[in-house]
Amino acid sequence: MTPPQRQRRDVVPEPPAPQEGEDKPGNPERMYVVAGPDGERAELDLVTLIVARATDPPPSASPEQAALLRLCAAPLSVAELSAYLHLPFSAMGVLLTELLTAELVQARAPIVRKARSDRSLLEAVMNGLQRL
């Protein structure tokens, strides 16, 4: 799966410094909320698989949440999502907690291989292939 494509923006020059007597500009608007109203986070690790329940993101979803929902059409790990969206794991945890609370995504345990293949069987197959 390819990551979402982003367009490069032109460099915006910094605004001129305020002169004496002028008010300083206020703090910029925060880009995202660090924690929800209750401050709780879902128990996630890097290998937890995330799957979207909804096919289309709701209109109220942030751009990051919408991109995350589009990526999660097939199961992806939290580490893969973090890499595709260029977001740190901590920010990804917040986004996923919000989506899990809204029941837009589902978290699954990773698929673990139960046992290794039998070495003698693999050697027998390799020997048989070499004889051909």
C-alpha positions in Angstrom: 0.0 0.0 0.0 1.4 3.4 -0.9 1.4 6.2 1.6 -0.9 9.3 0.9 0.8 11.7 -1.5 1.4 15.2 -0.1 2.1 18.3 -2.2 5.0 20.6 -1.4 4.1 24.0 -0.2 6.1 27.2 -1.0 8.1 28.7 1.8 6.2 31.4 3.5 8.3 34.3 4.7 8.2 35.2 8.4 6.1 38.2 9.3 8.0 41.3 10.2 8.9 41.7 13.9 6.5 44.1 15.7 7.9 47.5 16.4 7.7 49.4 19.7 4.2 50.2 20.7 2.6 47.4 18.6 1.1 44.3 20.2 2.9 41.0 19.8 0.9 38.4 17.9 -0.9 35.8 20.0 0.0 32.2 20.3 -0.7 30.1 17.2 -3.6 27.7 17.2 -2.8 24.2 18.5 -2.7 21.7 15.6 -4.1 18.8 17.6 -5.3 18.0 21.1 -2.7 16.0 23.2 -5.3 14.0 25.1 -9.1 13.7 25.2 -11.4 15.1 27.8 -10.7 12.3 30.2 -7.0 12.0 29.4 -7.2 8.2 28.9 -5.4 6.4 26.1 -6.0 3.0 24.6 -3.6 0.3 25.3 -1.7 0.1 22.0 1.8 -1.1 21.0 3.7 -0.9 17.8 2.5 -4.2 16.4 -1.3 -3.8 17.2 -3.3 -4.1 14.0 -5.8 -1.4 13.2 -8.7 -1.9 10.8 -11.3 0.7 9.7 -14.9 -0.1 10.4 -16.2 2.8 8.2 -15.4 3.0 4.5 -15.5 6.8 4.4 -14.3 9.2 7.1 -17.0 11.4 8.7 -17.1 15.1 7.7 -16.1 16.1 11.3 -12.8 14.1 11.0 -9.5 15.9 11.1 -7.2 15.5 8.1 -5.0 13.1 10.0 -8.0 11.0 11.1 -9.3 10.9 7.5 -6.0 9.8 6.1 -5.7 7.1 8.9 -9.2 5.8 8.1 -8.4 5.6 4.4 -5.1 3.7 5.1 -6.8 1.2 7.4 -9.0 -0.4 4.8 -6.7 -3.4 5.2 -5.1 -4.2 8.6 -2.0 -2.2 9.3 0.1 -2.0 12.4 0.5 1.1 14.4 4.1 1.3 13.4 3.2 1.3 9.7 0.5 3.9 10.2 3.0 6.1 12.1 5.5 5.8 9.3 3.0 6.4 6.5 1.6 9.6 8.2 5.0 10.8 9.4 3.6 11.1 13.0 5.3 10.0 16.2 3.9 7.1 18.1 2.6 9.4 20.9 0.5 11.4 18.4 -0.7 8.2 16.7 -1.8 6.9 20.1 -4.0 10.0 20.6 -5.5 9.8 17.1 -6.2 6.1 17.4 -7.7 6.5 20.9 -10.2 9.1 19.5 -11.1 6.8 16.6 -11.5 3.7 18.9 -13.7 5.7 21.2 -15.9 6.8 18.2 -15.9 3.2 17.1 -14.5 4.1 13.6 -11.6 1.6 13.9 -11.0 -1.7 15.5 -7.8 -2.8 17.2 -6.6 -6.4 16.8 -3.9 -8.4 18.4 -1.0 -9.2 15.9 -1.0 -12.5 14.1 1.7 -14.7 15.7 3.2 -17.7 14.0 2.5 -20.7 16.2 5.5 -22.8 15.4 8.6 -22.9 13.2 8.7 -25.2 10.3 10.3 -28.6 10.8 13.9 -28.4 9.7 14.0 -32.0 8.5 11.0 -31.5 6.2 12.7 -28.3 4.8 15.9 -30.2 4.2 14.1 -33.1 2.5 12.3 -30.6 0.2 15.6 -28.9 -0.6 17.3 -32.2 -1.4 14.5 -33.3 -3.6 14.6 -30.0 -5.5 18.4 -30.3 -6.0 18.0 -33.8 -7.5 15.7 -32.5 -10.2 
